[in-house]
Amino acid sequence: MCKYTNNIFKKNVILLILSLFVFSYNSFATLSIDAGNDRTVCANDTFSLGGNPTATGGVAPYQYLWTSSSGFTSSTANPHGVSITVTTTFYLKVTDDSATTNIAYDTVIVQVNIPYAEFTFSPNNSCSPATVLFTNLSVTGGNYYWVFGNGNNSNSFNPSSQTYTASNKGVSTENYNVTLTVTHNGCSNSLTKVVHVKERPDAAINDYSYCNICAPFVNCLSPGASAIDTLIINNTSTTTSINTHYYIDWGDNSTPYSNTSLPATGTSHIYSGVGYYSILNVVDNAIGCSDTSTYQYFNGSNPAITFGISNTNGCQPQTFTFPITYVDSAGNLNPPGTKYTIKLNDGTPDTVFYQPYPPNTAPPYFTHTFNKSSCGYNSYSVPNAFYAQIIAENPCGSSFITIEPIHISSKPFAEFNLTPNDTICENSNIYLEDVSVTGSSINASTHICDSTTIRNWVIIPDTGFIVLSGVLGSSNPSIDPSTWGSRNVTIKYTSAGSYVIKLYVQNSCGKDSLIKNICVNPIPVSLFSSNYLQSCSPDTLNLSNNSNTLMFCGPNNYNWTVNGSSICTPTSGTSSFVNGTNNSSIDPDILFSSSGIYDISLITTNMCGVDTNIQSVAIKSPPEVSLDSVPTNMCLGIPIHPVATVLDCYGTTTYLWTMSGSTTPTSTSLDPGNIQY
């Protein structure tokens, strides 16, 4: 942006003081303009020119003149709605209204952002249907949007190939406009190119020889009739006037038809075998394109089928094998290509296979396993039944055979609940609830599903409990309901121990069972023993836990405490758990380091309660002796009385005084009495 000011002074005959005034005025009112900042816009976007404000200083009003090299002009301060397609420099000239006519200039450069859009494609001028690959040559980055002209579009940089199929058949070229739009920094640019696709001819033919009740390209034979048939075709191409060559492969390994023309009618071919034949018709046109059509010709008869089993009743999982034959009444194998569909209504998908070609042995049987009960399913004629149906079909007709009813019963599956759970206390109740999956027995005559279940309960051992409600049933129940166990049974366990509960359920399809283990915990009784009740310190006491909870499932907790006191030193007693044991061990070892009377407590806890057992043990140590003061100087014949204080430290104490030179040299009493020297 460049600016300058030009002051023009007119020659006037005026006073010097006036000239000085004018000079001073212009010095403080310099004209200044602002054409705005250089900027970047998108092609054909509209924008405004000028600053804010565009002109200052000088003497208002101002006259504006905007110009550019592209022919743009404007006399407003801020022209609006300006639009350009190329980078442009705008020039601004401003003139004020002063007597000296001040003029100022400025420029602004507006860059135009035009994203680069370019692509190539190949091939072009190909025959329909043409597969065309596009390559994006755009390098500005941003977003890409393709419109291919065939109904497809894409946002990919390099899109997948596109197929163009001419809407008409002939020798013309059809055009498809392909547009790539590139958007970068808010600006877009588009490029359109044309894909040319050549039309292909029409390769249509028709069966001239078919009867009104037959389908085209189908010849149906009577059982035992000759398989020879003459097919006559019509040329039904819509482009016969521009077709240049015809090629027909009859599908039977015979010599193909090849000619520059094909008559409108009367072209024939003789087939001598039964089955399907694939006829390939290829037509060329004058611009090098071809069209291909394929027709399936069938020469054969209505298929026949046999399908069956002797027994249609069973228990899941039940496997049946259904024999199948594939010949008609004359003993002829069904024509190659005959389709066979086996349908079942048990939810399995259809099985489909075809008559082999060339003919060989078809599957002689169909095997299927029914993995569910037929209760709730309906065959074509009866309830609670499956069916198996085979359908043989080809263009000459179909045959089918349905096997029904197929009754599939199911045995029950044992399951039961324990309340409250599988670990209880003695003299507590447990509630048994049969929640087995019921089976079903289907009556082949009435087709009625019967879910009656024979059940019985077995508890091992058979002592230590009483039945409060319900019955367990016979160990070998019969069809007599009086031998059956109840659905719900309440048991009270009167003795602690481990028990096994078995539930048996059965019907005509078989038996199932379930076993659960029960632990009955006792009311805890805390007991223990030791390897001694008294000893000399230091010594280790081995404790044996004899509580009645040891052999049961628990959870069982044991807490040992030791409290001791002593008449000797130290008076509080000293003990600790040793040999890797602690206060929660089942059989701990305790080291007694000093004498004393120690109370050992075992608290036994389980889910059924708490019990405490306390035993005492005496730990001995050598006696502690102290003598009262004895005079070191005494008179002959004057008696003295020595006194000793003895702590026996929980042992059995004996005494021996030695008083050499006295009238009583020794004494075995605690109190030796008076002695004299």
Beta strands, then each sheet from edge to edge (+ up, - down):
strand 1: 5-6
strand 2: 32-33
strand 3: 39-42
strand 4: 46-47
strand 5: 55-56
strand 6: 63-68
strand 7: 73-74
strand 8: 82-83
strand 9: 88-95
strand 10: 103-113
strand 11: 119-122
strand 12: 126-127
strand 13: 130-136
strand 14: 143-147
strand 15: 153-154
strand 16: 162-164
strand 17: 173-184
strand 18: 187-198
strand 19: 205-207
strand 20: 218-220
strand 21: 229-235
strand 22: 243-249
strand 23: 257-259
strand 24: 267-271
strand 25: 275-285
strand 26: 290-300
strand 27: 306-307
strand 28: 313-315
strand 29: 318-325
strand 30: 339-344
strand 31: 351-354
strand 32: 365-370
strand 33: 386-394
strand 34: 397-409
strand 35: 416-419
strand 36: 423-425
strand 37: 428-434
strand 38: 441-442
strand 39: 449-450
strand 40: 454-460
strand 41: 465-469
strand 42: 488-493
strand 43: 497-507
strand 44: 510-521
strand 45: 528-530
strand 46: 534-536
strand 47: 539-545
strand 48: 557-565
strand 49: 575-578
strand 50: 589-592
strand 51: 596-606
strand 52: 609-620
strand 53: 624-627
strand 54: 644-647
strand 55: 657-658
strand 56: 666-667
sheet 1: 1+ 10- 3-
sheet 2: 1+ 10- 9+ 6- 7+
sheet 3: 2+ 5-
sheet 4: 4+ 8-
sheet 5: 11+ 13- 16+
sheet 6: 12+ 18+ 17- 14+ 15-
sheet 7: 19+ 21- 24+
sheet 8: 20+ 26+ 25- 22+ 23-
sheet 9: 27+ 29- 32+
sheet 10: 28+ 34+ 33- 30+ 31-
sheet 11: 35+ 37- 42+ 41-
sheet 12: 36+ 44+ 43- 40+
sheet 13: 38+ 39-
sheet 14: 45+ 47- 50+ 49-
sheet 15: 46+ 52+ 51- 48+
sheet 16: 53+ 54-
sheet 17: 55+ 56-
end
